[in-house]
Every structure is written in C-alpha cells, then in structure tokens.
Amino acid sequence: MEEKELTGVAETVEAPEATPEKSQSNPQRAPRPRGPRPQGERRPGGRGRNPRFREEKEYEERVVSVNRVSKTVKGGRKMRFSVLVVIGNGKGKYGFAIGKAAEVPDAIKKALEKARSNTFEIKTSKGDTIAHEIVGKFGACSVFLKPATEGTGIIAGGPVRAILELAGIRNVYSKVYGSRAPINIIRATHSGLSNLKSYAKVKELRK
C-alpha cells in the first residue's frame, strides 16, 4: 500500500499486483504426417451391422418389351405401363408373364411374381438343342424351330432368343411367321417347346 497526499487528504492507492506474464512462446505442434491416415482393424459387418450375404437368384430375369397403354375413363385417359418379362434357370425351366402398373418398376415386379408362379419345364437333347423340328402356333403367329449342331448358337430374334436362352437351349435355328407382337411370339415359342417329344420317343417313331 502506498500513501499519497493530495491537498491535505490522504488517499490510499493500491499498487497493482504483479500479474504473471503470459508466456508468448507457445509450444509448436508436431507436423502432421502426410499420406493416408492410419486406420485400425474394422469389425466384420461395419458399424455393428450383421454381414449380409448375397443370395444367388434362382431365375435369371429379362425384360422383353415395355409398352405404354391408356384406358379412357370418365375423368379422361388413364396412362399405365405394360411389361413383358421372361425368366429361366438355364436348365430347362422357364416362365413368362405380363405386368401392368402406373410405373415401370412396379409393372416389372408384378410380372416377375406372375412368372415365378407359372413356370414350365422342357428337356434338352445332346448339344443343348431340341430333339426335332417343330412349329409352334398362337393366333396369327407361327414360330419354326429346328435343331442345330453344337457351336451354332441361337439363330433367332429378340423374343425367341430370350425364351430359348433362359430355358437352356444353346443351339437352334428359328423363323417367325405372321404376327410380330412380342407376346404372340413368346406364346407361339412356348407352344412349340411344350409339344416337343423326347429324343428316345422320336427315335422310336422313326423306326
């Protein structure tokens, strides 16, 4: 404490306390190492989730055609989509169906559900071909199928190729006559495949 006299009045002035000076020299941080940050071992599944195993699909799926259709109602035209799909396991089992919905993904989903519930089976001959020539008919459409030697491949158009490949037939000749509507071609091809006879039965008939 210091005493200071001003015009006969004693005034006490407190001396400022000595404050410790802040150290201006801040310790510098160590330079960050460049390159990828080190990461620890990750837990299986990540973030506590169970690992998901991808299940193999029983059938291979293929969209053959997508059409926009309209229905005239009291309030105007109602637009929808019609999708034709074909499924198969490549081992003699196949199916096809049409699905309709306001959106294309919903139509595909409906068609796949119908196709899975309505499948057919055929038996292929040696060389992944058919046993004999046959003509499948549906409405105004006719599809001619003829066996081919191994290595020939599928000589066919889009809808016929789709159903033959997914059914497991690898070598065949085909020709479409009449209507070119995809659904008619598919149904005519199915008619021909469903009327096929086995190789042994054909051999007996030819004797």
N, C-alpha and C positions, 0 to 999 in steps of 0.2 A: 504494500500500500504506500502511496506517496501523498504527501500533504502539499497542497498548493494554495497560497493565499492570494485572494483577489479582492481588493478594496475592503480589506478587513474581514472578509468572510472566508472562513476556512472551508475549502472544498476538497473532498477526498476523491481522488481519481484512481480507479483501479487500473493497474498496469495490465495490459493484455497478456494473457497467458501464452506462453510459447507453444505454438502448435507444431507438432512434428511435421516436417516437410515430407510431402509425398515423394516417394522415390520415382523419379522421372524415368529411370531406366527400367522399363518393363521387360521381363524376360521374353525373348523371342521364341515363338512356337517352332517346333521341328518341322521342316518342309515335308509336305505330304508326298509320299512316294507316287510316282506316275505309274500308269498301267491299270489293269483291271483290279478291282477291289477283291481282297481275299474273302472267299465265302466258305462257310462251314459246310458240313455234310447235310444234305437235305433229307428230311424224313420221307419215307415212301408214302406216296399219295398226295403230299404237299398240303400245307395248312390244315392238317388234321383230317383231311377227307380220305375216304376209303378209295384205294386204287380201283379204277374202272377197267374192266376187261372188255375189249370189243368182241362182241359175239358175231360169228360168221352167219351170213344170211343163208337161209335155206333155199331161196329162189333168187335168180338174177332177174332184174326188172328192166323193162324197156318201154318207153312211150312211143307209140307208132304214129298217132296223129292227135292234134288239138284243134277243135273247131269251136267257133263262137256261134251260138244258136240264140234265137229270140222267140219269145212267146207273146202274142198280143193279148193283153187282158184289158179290163175296163179302164184302168188308170193309164194305160199306154203299153209300151213294149217292155218286156222283162228279159234282160240280157243274161245269158248263162254260158258256161263253157262245157263242152263235151270232150272227154279224153278217152282214147282207146289205148290200153296197155296190154302187154304180153309178159308173162312170167314163165320161168322154167329153171330146172336144176341141171340141165345139160346131160341128163342120164335117162331120158325117155319120159320125163314128166313135165307137163306144161299146162298153161291156162291162159285165158284172156277174158276181158270184160270191158264195159264202158261205164264211166262215172260222170255224173253231171253235178255242177255246183256253180255258185256265183264267182268263185275264184279258182284259178288253175290248180294250186296246191291241194285244195280241198277236193277237187274233182279227181286228181291223181290218187289221193288217199282212198276215196270211195271205190275207185276202180280196182285198186290193189287188193282191198278187202274182199271184193266180189270175186276176183280172180283166184285168190287163195282158197276160197270156199268152193270153187268149182274147177277142179283140175282133172287132167286126163293123162293116160299112160300109153306109150307105144313101145314096141320092141324093135331095136335097130338090128340090121344084119351086119355081117363081117365087113369091116372097112367103114363103119359109121355111115351107112347108106340104107336105103329102103330095099325090101325084098323083091319088088316087081313094079312095073309101071301101073299107074292108076290115075284116074281123072276124078277130081272132087268137084262137086257142083253145089251151088247155093244161089237160088234166084236166077238172075241173068249172068252170073259169073261162073266160069269154069277154070280150074287150075290143073294143068297137066304136070305130073311128077314122074321122073324117070331115074332109076339108079345110075350111079356113076362110079368109076374106078377111084381107088384111093389116091388122093392128091389133086383131084379135080376141083374140089371146093364146092361152094353153093352158087350155082348159076341161077339167080333169082332176083326179083325186085324187092323193094323195101319191106312191105308187109309179109311176103312169103319168106324172105330171108330171116326176119325177126323170129317168126314162129319156128322155123326149121333149126336155126342156131340154138335157140333156148331149149328146144326139145332134144338136142343132142345129135342131130343129123349133120354130118360134115361134108358129104359128097353127094350131090344130086343135081339133076337138070330140072328146070321148071319153065312153064309158059302160062301166062294168064290170058284168057279169052273173055270177051264180053265186058261186064261192068268193072270199072276201076275204083270203085269205092273201097277204102281200106277195110272196113268192117266186113263187106261182102267177100273180099279176097281172103281175109282171115278165116271166115266161116267155111268157105269153099276148101281152103287148105286143110282145115280141121276135118271136114267131111272125107277128104281123101285119106288122111292119116288114120282116121278111125276105122276105115274099111280095109286097111292093109291086112294081108294074111301073113303068117309066119313063113320063114324060108322052107321049113320041112313040109308044110302043107302045100305050098306052091310046087315043090318038087314032086309030091305025090300026085297032084293034079296033072302035071305034065307027062307022067308016065303013060 
